[in-house]
Amino acid sequence: MSLSKNLFQQRPNKLLAALPDSDYERLFPHLKIVPLQVQQILYEAAEPITQVYFPDRAVVSIITTMEDGSTAEVGIVSNEGMVGIPVILGDNTTTTTSFVQISGAAMQINADVLRAEFNRGGAIQNVLLRYVQAVYSELAQGAACNRLHTLEERLARWLLTVSDRLESEDFPLTHEFISQMLGVRRSGVTVAASTLSRAGMIAYQRGHISILNREDLEATSCECYRVIQKEFARLLGFIPSNRARKFF
């Protein structure tokens, strides 16, 4: 099997995999596999977005930065989605910044090419708009979650989400980084993580987190985790992780 044919058949990104072969065939010559390194900036706030990314195992954080320099994660993208939504919504800038949280690879495409394909309508437009709606639901649920649920519940949900997107129970994350993503003090994350650790749900050592008891971690997480999973399934026919199928 030739390399190009093999790459065509392998679609680790679930959005690309959801496209009919005929539509993906038009995109394929414009897609390029690129490595994504930790802390790599994919686009800056208020700067033109020139490339769109469909990650594989990489995890990308979408963050908002305040005037005092404090940050909070407002979105997370991996193999279930794309980085660069404004490109298909009629603009090419946004108030957020995207950077790589966990290294991996992605399929990269020129923003103008993707916009032109999107504007043709059909399956590409339908799939990407459904993804936008799923992301909107995730953001809305996240806003309510941050207001109504405890830090332990939010931390459990966030760790489950990262695990789902990576399709792994082990990943590199520091308390400092988690505190920035959740928009809380590091001391709060340390206390919440210690509680989860003492209960045997996770293990943390030298910037590395392992989920030891996923069932208990899911039970500790708020309902937002399940709501978001179900919405992805309803809109796109897949969920960010096969592990969550027991919810449906």
C-alpha positions as protocol buffer text, in pm:
chain_id: "A"
residue {
  index: 1
  type: MET
  ca { x: 0 y: 0 z: 0 }
}
residue {
  index: 2
  type: SER
  ca { x: 142 y: 340 z: -95 }
}
residue {
  index: 3
  type: LEU
  ca { x: 208 y: 601 z: 174 }
}
residue {
  index: 4
  type: SER
  ca { x: -50 y: 841 z: 30 }
}
residue {
  index: 5
  type: LYS
  ca { x: -316 y: 569 z: 13 }
}
residue {
  index: 6
  type: ASN
  ca { x: -237 y: 463 z: 369 }
}
residue {
  index: 7
  type: LEU
  ca { x: -266 y: 822 z: 491 }
}
residue {
  index: 8
  type: PHE
  ca { x: -594 y: 860 z: 305 }
}
residue {
  index: 9
  type: GLN
  ca { x: -742 y: 556 z: 473 }
}
residue {
  index: 10
  type: GLN
  ca { x: -614 y: 646 z: 819 }
}
residue {
  index: 11
  type: ARG
  ca { x: -823 y: 927 z: 965 }
}
residue {
  index: 12
  type: PRO
  ca { x: -734 y: 947 z: 1334 }
}
residue {
  index: 13
  type: ASN
  ca { x: -916 y: 1279 z: 1360 }
}
residue {
  index: 14
  type: LYS
  ca { x: -1284 y: 1199 z: 1410 }
}
residue {
  index: 15
  type: LEU
  ca { x: -1414 y: 1505 z: 1225 }
}
residue {
  index: 16
  type: LEU
  ca { x: -1220 y: 1407 z: 915 }
}
residue {
  index: 17
  type: ALA
  ca { x: -1331 y: 1047 z: 961 }
}
residue {
  index: 18
  type: ALA
  ca { x: -1695 y: 1161 z: 964 }
}
residue {
  index: 19
  type: LEU
  ca { x: -1666 y: 1298 z: 609 }
}
residue {
  index: 20
  type: PRO
  ca { x: -1775 y: 1092 z: 307 }
}
residue {
  index: 21
  type: ASP
  ca { x: -1482 y: 966 z: 99 }
}
residue {
  index: 22
  type: SER
  ca { x: -1566 y: 1201 z: -189 }
}
residue {
  index: 23
  type: ASP
  ca { x: -1548 y: 1510 z: 32 }
}
residue {
  index: 24
  type: TYR
  ca { x: -1237 y: 1396 z: 214 }
}
residue {
  index: 25
  type: GLU
  ca { x: -1076 y: 1325 z: -122 }
}
residue {
  index: 26
  type: ARG
  ca { x: -1102 y: 1694 z: -211 }
}
residue {
  index: 27
  type: LEU
  ca { x: -941 y: 1797 z: 118 }
}
residue {
  index: 28
  type: PHE
  ca { x: -671 y: 1531 z: 122 }
}
residue {
  index: 29
  type: PRO
  ca { x: -421 y: 1693 z: -121 }
}
residue {
  index: 30
  type: HIS
  ca { x: -424 y: 2006 z: 97 }
}
residue {
  index: 31
  type: LEU
  ca { x: -373 y: 1828 z: 429 }
}
residue {
  index: 32
  type: LYS
  ca { x: -27 y: 1799 z: 578 }
}
residue {
  index: 33
  type: ILE
  ca { x: 81 y: 1602 z: 884 }
}
residue {
  index: 34
  type: VAL
  ca { x: 267 y: 1829 z: 1127 }
}
residue {
  index: 35
  type: PRO
  ca { x: 411 y: 1769 z: 1475 }
}
residue {
  index: 36
  type: LEU
  ca { x: 272 y: 1977 z: 1759 }
}
residue {
  index: 37
  type: GLN
  ca { x: 508 y: 2052 z: 2048 }
}
residue {
  index: 38
  type: VAL
  ca { x: 418 y: 2140 z: 2407 }
}
residue {
  index: 39
  type: GLN
  ca { x: 353 y: 2515 z: 2452 }
}
residue {
  index: 40
  type: GLN
  ca { x: 350 y: 2570 z: 2074 }
}
residue {
  index: 41
  type: ILE
  ca { x: 116 y: 2857 z: 1984 }
}
residue {
  index: 42
  type: LEU
  ca { x: -122 y: 2772 z: 1698 }
}
residue {
  index: 43
  type: TYR
  ca { x: -284 y: 3113 z: 1689 }
}
residue {
  index: 44
  type: GLU
  ca { x: -272 y: 3428 z: 1902 }
}
residue {
  index: 45
  type: ALA
  ca { x: -563 y: 3644 z: 2013 }
}
residue {
  index: 46
  type: ALA
  ca { x: -644 y: 3919 z: 1760 }
}
residue {
  index: 47
  type: GLU
  ca { x: -397 y: 3775 z: 1507 }
}
residue {
  index: 48
  type: PRO
  ca { x: -508 y: 3630 z: 1170 }
}
residue {
  index: 49
  type: ILE
  ca { x: -562 y: 3253 z: 1169 }
}
residue {
  index: 50
  type: THR
  ca { x: -381 y: 3126 z: 860 }
}
residue {
  index: 51
  type: GLN
  ca { x: -379 y: 2753 z: 932 }
}
residue {
  index: 52
  type: VAL
  ca { x: -642 y: 2515 z: 1068 }
}
residue {
  index: 53
  type: TYR
  ca { x: -548 y: 2200 z: 1260 }
}
residue {
  index: 54
  type: PHE
  ca { x: -723 y: 1865 z: 1298 }
}
residue {
  index: 55
  type: PRO
  ca { x: -533 y: 1702 z: 1587 }
}
residue {
  index: 56
  type: ASP
  ca { x: -462 y: 1333 z: 1632 }
}
residue {
  index: 57
  type: ARG
  ca { x: -336 y: 1256 z: 1984 }
}
residue {
  index: 58
  type: ALA
  ca { x: -222 y: 1610 z: 2056 }
}
residue {
  index: 59
  type: VAL
  ca { x: -429 y: 1813 z: 2302 }
}
residue {
  index: 60
  type: VAL
  ca { x: -475 y: 2185 z: 2238 }
}
residue {
  index: 61
  type: SER
  ca { x: -605 y: 2435 z: 2494 }
}
residue {
  index: 62
  type: ILE
  ca { x: -808 y: 2739 z: 2397 }
}
residue {
  index: 63
  type: ILE
  ca { x: -747 y: 3008 z: 2659 }
}
residue {
  index: 64
  type: THR
  ca { x: -861 y: 3356 z: 2745 }
}
residue {
  index: 65
  type: THR
  ca { x: -606 y: 3597 z: 2892 }
}
residue {
  index: 66
  type: MET
  ca { x: -703 y: 3888 z: 3117 }
}
residue {
  index: 67
  type: GLU
  ca { x: -535 y: 4230 z: 3140 }
}
residue {
  index: 68
  type: ASP
  ca { x: -342 y: 4123 z: 3450 }
}
residue {
  index: 69
  type: GLY
  ca { x: -202 y: 3821 z: 3264 }
}
residue {
  index: 70
  type: SER
  ca { x: -419 y: 3559 z: 3436 }
}
residue {
  index: 71
  type: THR
  ca { x: -556 y: 3286 z: 3211 }
}
residue {
  index: 72
  type: ALA
  ca { x: -842 y: 3039 z: 3203 }
}
residue {
  index: 73
  type: GLU
  ca { x: -908 y: 2755 z: 2965 }
}
residue {
  index: 74
  type: VAL
  ca { x: -1235 y: 2795 z: 2777 }
}
residue {
  index: 75
  type: GLY
  ca { x: -1197 y: 2503 z: 2539 }
}
residue {
  index: 76
  type: ILE
  ca { x: -998 y: 2188 z: 2473 }
}
residue {
  index: 77
  type: VAL
  ca { x: -947 y: 2021 z: 2136 }
}
residue {
  index: 78
  type: SER
  ca { x: -799 y: 1689 z: 2033 }
}
residue {
  index: 79
  type: ASN
  ca { x: -892 y: 1418 z: 1787 }
}
residue {
  index: 80
  type: GLU
  ca { x: -1263 y: 1498 z: 1813 }
}
residue {
  index: 81
  type: GLY
  ca { x: -1232 y: 1844 z: 1660 }
}
residue {
  index: 82
  type: MET
  ca { x: -1051 y: 2127 z: 1490 }
}
residue {
  index: 83
  type: VAL
  ca { x: -849 y: 2431 z: 1594 }
}
residue {
  index: 84
  type: GLY
  ca { x: -947 y: 2745 z: 1404 }
}
residue {
  index: 85
  type: ILE
  ca { x: -1329 y: 2761 z: 1416 }
}
residue {
  index: 86
  type: PRO
  ca { x: -1346 y: 3135 z: 1325 }
}
residue {
  index: 87
  type: VAL
  ca { x: -1221 y: 3049 z: 975 }
}
residue {
  index: 88
  type: ILE
  ca { x: -1550 y: 2877 z: 886 }
}
residue {
  index: 89
  type: LEU
  ca { x: -1766 y: 3138 z: 1058 }
}
residue {
  index: 90
  type: GLY
  ca { x: -1675 y: 3424 z: 828 }
}
residue {
  index: 91
  type: ASP
  ca { x: -1377 y: 3569 z: 1016 }
}
residue {
  index: 92
  type: ASN
  ca { x: -1015 y: 3484 z: 1084 }
}
residue {
  index: 93
  type: THR
  ca { x: -945 y: 3633 z: 1429 }
}
residue {
  index: 94
  type: THR
  ca { x: -1071 y: 3571 z: 1780 }
}
residue {
  index: 95
  type: THR
  ca { x: -1018 y: 3690 z: 2138 }
}
residue {
  index: 96
  type: THR
  ca { x: -866 y: 3357 z: 2246 }
}
residue {
  index: 97
  type: THR
  ca { x: -523 y: 3198 z: 2208 }
}
residue {
  index: 98
  type: SER
  ca { x: -461 y: 2832 z: 2127 }
}
residue {
  index: 99
  type: PHE
  ca { x: -155 y: 2643 z: 2237 }
}
residue {
  index: 100
  type: VAL
  ca { x: -47 y: 2282 z: 2262 }
}
residue {
  index: 101
  type: GLN
  ca { x: -105 y: 2131 z: 2604 }
}
residue {
  index: 102
  type: ILE
  ca { x: 19 y: 1780 z: 2520 }
}
residue {
  index: 103
  type: SER
  ca { x: 238 y: 1707 z: 2220 }
}
residue {
  index: 104
  type: GLY
  ca { x: 133 y: 1493 z: 1927 }
}
residue {
  index: 105
  type: ALA
  ca { x: 48 y: 1540 z: 1562 }
}
residue {
  index: 106
  type: ALA
  ca { x: -221 y: 1707 z: 1354 }
}
residue {
  index: 107
  type: MET
  ca { x: -343 y: 1741 z: 999 }
}
residue {
  index: 108
  type: GLN
  ca { x: -286 y: 2102 z: 894 }
}
residue {
  index: 109
  type: ILE
  ca { x: -470 y: 2282 z: 614 }
}
residue {
  index: 110
  type: ASN
  ca { x: -454 y: 2636 z: 481 }
}
residue {
  index: 111
  type: ALA
  ca { x: -738 y: 2845 z: 622 }
}
residue {
  index: 112
  type: ASP
  ca { x: -839 y: 2983 z: 280 }
}
residue {
  index: 113
  type: VAL
  ca { x: -863 y: 2632 z: 133 }
}
residue {
  index: 114
  type: LEU
  ca { x: -1083 y: 2506 z: 415 }
}
residue {
  index: 115
  type: ARG
  ca { x: -1303 y: 2814 z: 396 }
}
residue {
  index: 116
  type: ALA
  ca { x: -1355 y: 2763 z: 23 }
}
residue {
  index: 117
  type: GLU
  ca { x: -1448 y: 2397 z: 76 }
}
residue {
  index: 118
  type: PHE
  ca { x: -1682 y: 2490 z: 360 }
}
residue {
  index: 119
  type: ASN
  ca { x: -1857 y: 2750 z: 143 }
}
residue {
  index: 120
  type: ARG
  ca { x: -1935 y: 2482 z: -116 }
}
residue {
  index: 121
  type: GLY
  ca { x: -2189 y: 2345 z: 128 }
}
residue {
  index: 122
  type: GLY
  ca { x: -2263 y: 1974 z: 145 }
}
residue {
  index: 123
  type: ALA
  ca { x: -2120 y: 1725 z: 392 }
}
residue {
  index: 124
  type: ILE
  ca { x: -1813 y: 1927 z: 491 }
}
residue {
  index: 125
  type: GLN
  ca { x: -2025 y: 2225 z: 590 }
}
residue {
  index: 126
  type: ASN
  ca { x: -2278 y: 2006 z: 769 }
}
residue {
  index: 127
  type: VAL
  ca { x: -2019 y: 1817 z: 975 }
}
residue {
  index: 128
  type: LEU
  ca { x: -1825 y: 2128 z: 1073 }
}
residue {
  index: 129
  type: LEU
  ca { x: -2138 y: 2323 z: 1170 }
}
residue {
  index: 130
  type: ARG
  ca { x: -2253 y: 2034 z: 1386 }
}
residue {
  index: 131
  type: TYR
  ca { x: -1911 y: 2040 z: 1550 }
}
residue {
  index: 132
  type: VAL
  ca { x: -1950 y: 2412 z: 1617 }
}
residue {
  index: 133
  type: GLN
  ca { x: -2284 y: 2344 z: 1784 }
}
residue {
  index: 134
  type: ALA
  ca { x: -2125 y: 2070 z: 1997 }
}
residue {
  index: 135
  type: VAL
  ca { x: -1851 y: 2312 z: 2102 }
}
residue {
  index: 136
  type: TYR
  ca { x: -2113 y: 2578 z: 2183 }
}
residue {
  index: 137
  type: SER
  ca { x: -2289 y: 2327 z: 2408 }
}
residue {
  index: 138
  type: GLU
  ca { x: -1958 y: 2239 z: 2572 }
}
residue {
  index: 139
  type: LEU
  ca { x: -1881 y: 2606 z: 2639 }
}
residue {
  index: 140
  type: ALA
  ca { x: -2229 y: 2672 z: 2777 }
}
residue {
  index: 141
  type: GLN
  ca { x: -2212 y: 2370 z: 3004 }
}
residue {
  index: 142
  type: GLY
  ca { x: -1863 y: 2469 z: 3115 }
}
residue {
  index: 143
  type: ALA
  ca { x: -1978 y: 2818 z: 3211 }
}
residue {
  index: 144
  type: ALA
  ca { x: -2252 y: 2673 z: 3431 }
}
residue {
  index: 145
  type: CYS
  ca { x: -2013 y: 2414 z: 3572 }
}
residue {
  index: 146
  type: ASN
  ca { x: -1759 y: 2676 z: 3677 }
}
residue {
  index: 147
  type: ARG
  ca { x: -2031 y: 2865 z: 3863 }
}
residue {
  index: 148
  type: LEU
  ca { x: -2223 y: 2582 z: 4026 }
}
residue {
  index: 149
  type: HIS
  ca { x: -1990 y: 2289 z: 4091 }
}
residue {
  index: 150
  type: THR
  ca { x: -1710 y: 2226 z: 4337 }
}
residue {
  index: 151
  type: LEU
  ca { x: -1344 y: 2231 z: 4238 }
}
residue {
  index: 152
  type: GLU
  ca { x: -1317 y: 1857 z: 4300 }
}
residue {
  index: 153
  type: GLU
  ca { x: -1605 y: 1791 z: 4059 }
}
residue {
  index: 154
  type: ARG
  ca { x: -1456 y: 2027 z: 3800 }
}
residue {
  index: 155
  type: LEU
  ca { x: -1110 y: 1874 z: 3834 }
}
residue {
  index: 156
  type: ALA
  ca { x: -1252 y: 1524 z: 3791 }
}
residue {
  index: 157
  type: ARG
  ca { x: -1441 y: 1635 z: 3478 }
}
residue {
  index: 158
  type: TRP
  ca { x: -1132 y: 1804 z: 3336 }
}
residue {
  index: 159
  type: LEU
  ca { x: -907 y: 1503 z: 3396 }
}
residue {
  index: 160
  type: LEU
  ca { x: -1163 y: 1274 z: 3236 }
}
residue {
  index: 161
  type: THR
  ca { x: -1187 y: 1504 z: 2936 }
}
residue {
  index: 162
  type: VAL
  ca { x: -810 y: 1512 z: 2886 }
}
residue {
  index: 163
  type: SER
  ca { x: -796 y: 1134 z: 2927 }
}
residue {
  index: 164
  type: ASP
  ca { x: -1072 y: 1089 z: 2668 }
}
residue {
  index: 165
  type: ARG
  ca { x: -908 y: 1315 z: 2414 }
}
residue {
  index: 166
  type: LEU
  ca { x: -571 y: 1140 z: 2459 }
}
residue {
  index: 167
  type: GLU
  ca { x: -734 y: 797 z: 2483 }
}
residue {
  index: 168
  type: SER
  ca { x: -496 y: 727 z: 2769 }
}
residue {
  index: 169
  type: GLU
  ca { x: -514 y: 702 z: 3148 }
}
residue {
  index: 170
  type: ASP
  ca { x: -164 y: 849 z: 3190 }
}
residue {
  index: 171
  type: PHE
  ca { x: -54 y: 1196 z: 3086 }
}
residue {
  index: 172
  type: PRO
  ca { x: 189 y: 1475 z: 3179 }
}
residue {
  index: 173
  type: LEU
  ca { x: 25 y: 1761 z: 3371 }
}
residue {
  index: 174
  type: THR
  ca { x: 145 y: 1979 z: 3658 }
}
residue {
  index: 175
  type: HIS
  ca { x: -69 y: 2133 z: 3931 }
}
residue {
  index: 176
  type: GLU
  ca { x: 46 y: 2476 z: 3817 }
}
residue {
  index: 177
  type: PHE
  ca { x: -73 y: 2411 z: 3463 }
}
residue {
  index: 178
  type: ILE
  ca { x: -406 y: 2270 z: 3581 }
}
residue {
  index: 179
  type: SER
  ca { x: -462 y: 2576 z: 3800 }
}
residue {
  index: 180
  type: GLN
  ca { x: -410 y: 2803 z: 3500 }
}
residue {
  index: 181
  type: MET
  ca { x: -650 y: 2601 z: 3289 }
}
residue {
  index: 182
  type: LEU
  ca { x: -922 y: 2592 z: 3556 }
}
residue {
  index: 183
  type: GLY
  ca { x: -868 y: 2956 z: 3650 }
}
residue {
  index: 184
  type: VAL
  ca { x: -810 y: 2882 z: 4019 }
}
residue {
  index: 185
  type: ARG
  ca { x: -520 y: 2904 z: 4264 }
}
residue {
  index: 186
  type: ARG
  ca { x: -258 y: 2632 z: 4257 }
}
residue {
  index: 187
  type: SER
  ca { x: -322 y: 2561 z: 4625 }
}
residue {
  index: 188
  type: GLY
  ca { x: -685 y: 2481 z: 4544 }
}
residue {
  index: 189
  type: VAL
  ca { x: -582 y: 2232 z: 4275 }
}
residue {
  index: 190
  type: THR
  ca { x: -334 y: 2072 z: 4517 }
}
residue {
  index: 191
  type: VAL
  ca { x: -607 y: 2021 z: 4778 }
}
residue {
  index: 192
  type: ALA
  ca { x: -858 y: 1885 z: 4526 }
}
residue {
  index: 193
  type: ALA
  ca { x: -600 y: 1656 z: 4364 }
}
residue {
  index: 194
  type: SER
  ca { x: -493 y: 1529 z: 4706 }
}
residue {
  index: 195
  type: THR
  ca { x: -853 y: 1439 z: 4785 }
}
residue {
  index: 196
  type: LEU
  ca { x: -886 y: 1243 z: 4461 }
}
residue {
  index: 197
  type: SER
  ca { x: -550 y: 1079 z: 4524 }
}
residue {
  index: 198
  type: ARG
  ca { x: -633 y: 973 z: 4881 }
}
residue {
  index: 199
  type: ALA
  ca { x: -956 y: 820 z: 4750 }
}
residue {
  index: 200
  type: GLY
  ca { x: -753 y: 608 z: 4509 }
}
residue {
  index: 201
  type: MET
  ca { x: -891 y: 769 z: 4192 }
}
residue {
  index: 202
  type: ILE
  ca { x: -568 y: 922 z: 4063 }
}
residue {
  index: 203
  type: ALA
  ca { x: -194 y: 916 z: 4127 }
}
residue {
  index: 204
  type: TYR
  ca { x: 28 y: 1221 z: 4084 }
}
residue {
  index: 205
  type: GLN
  ca { x: 407 y: 1226 z: 4072 }
}
residue {
  index: 206
  type: ARG
  ca { x: 652 y: 1473 z: 3923 }
}
residue {
  index: 207
  type: GLY
  ca { x: 417 y: 1632 z: 3674 }
}
residue {
  index: 208
  type: HIS
  ca { x: 257 y: 1304 z: 3570 }
}
residue {
  index: 209
  type: ILE
  ca { x: -104 y: 1205 z: 3641 }
}
residue {
  index: 210
  type: SER
  ca { x: -248 y: 854 z: 3621 }
}
residue {
  index: 211
  type: ILE
  ca { x: -616 y: 769 z: 3650 }
}
residue {
  index: 212
  type: LEU
  ca { x: -637 y: 463 z: 3874 }
}
residue {
  index: 213
  type: ASN
  ca { x: -1013 y: 425 z: 3920 }
}
residue {
  index: 214
  type: ARG
  ca { x: -1205 y: 571 z: 3630 }
}
residue {
  index: 215
  type: GLU
  ca { x: -1544 y: 455 z: 3755 }
}
residue {
  index: 216
  type: ASP
  ca { x: -1506 y: 644 z: 4084 }
}
residue {
  index: 217
  type: LEU
  ca { x: -1365 y: 948 z: 3905 }
}
residue {
  index: 218
  type: GLU
  ca { x: -1671 y: 955 z: 3678 }
}
residue {
  index: 219
  type: ALA
  ca { x: -1895 y: 926 z: 3983 }
}
residue {
  index: 220
  type: THR
  ca { x: -1711 y: 1219 z: 4144 }
}
residue {
  index: 221
  type: SER
  ca { x: -1736 y: 1434 z: 3833 }
}
residue {
  index: 222
  type: CYS
  ca { x: -2041 y: 1652 z: 3790 }
}
residue {
  index: 223
  type: GLU
  ca { x: -2312 y: 1571 z: 3534 }
}
residue {
  index: 224
  type: CYS
  ca { x: -2150 y: 1812 z: 3287 }
}
residue {
  index: 225
  type: TYR
  ca { x: -1911 y: 1540 z: 3171 }
}
residue {
  index: 226
  type: ARG
  ca { x: -2198 y: 1314 z: 3064 }
}
residue {
  index: 227
  type: VAL
  ca { x: -2404 y: 1598 z: 2915 }
}
residue {
  index: 228
  type: ILE
  ca { x: -2118 y: 1698 z: 2685 }
}
residue {
  index: 229
  type: GLN
  ca { x: -2048 y: 1338 z: 2581 }
}
residue {
  index: 230
  type: LYS
  ca { x: -2411 y: 1282 z: 2489 }
}
residue {
  index: 231
  type: GLU
  ca { x: -2426 y: 1604 z: 2287 }
}
residue {
  index: 232
  type: PHE
  ca { x: -2125 y: 1505 z: 2077 }
}
residue {
  index: 233
  type: ALA
  ca { x: -2288 y: 1169 z: 2013 }
}
residue {
  index: 234
  type: ARG
  ca { x: -2620 y: 1328 z: 1916 }
}
residue {
  index: 235
  type: LEU
  ca { x: -2471 y: 1586 z: 1680 }
}
residue {
  index: 236
  type: LEU
  ca { x: -2178 y: 1400 z: 1527 }
}
residue {
  index: 237
  type: GLY
  ca { x: -2246 y: 1033 z: 1575 }
}
residue {
  index: 238
  type: PHE
  ca { x: -1935 y: 985 z: 1788 }
}
residue {
  index: 239
  type: ILE
  ca { x: -1817 y: 1071 z: 2136 }
}
residue {
  index: 240
  type: PRO
  ca { x: -1468 y: 1189 z: 2232 }
}
residue {
  index: 241
  type: SER
  ca { x: -1388 y: 848 z: 2382 }
}
residue {
  index: 242
  type: ASN
  ca { x: -1518 y: 494 z: 2339 }
}
residue {
  index: 243
  type: ARG
  ca { x: -1488 y: 453 z: 2716 }
}
residue {
  index: 244
  type: ALA
  ca { x: -1804 y: 657 z: 2772 }
}
residue {
  index: 245
  type: ARG
  ca { x: -2041 y: 433 z: 2575 }
}
residue {
  index: 246
  type: LYS
  ca { x: -2202 y: 303 z: 2894 }
}
residue {
  index: 247
  type: PHE
  ca { x: -2376 y: 640 z: 2925 }
}
residue {
  index: 248
  type: PHE
  ca { x: -2586 y: 583 z: 2610 }
}
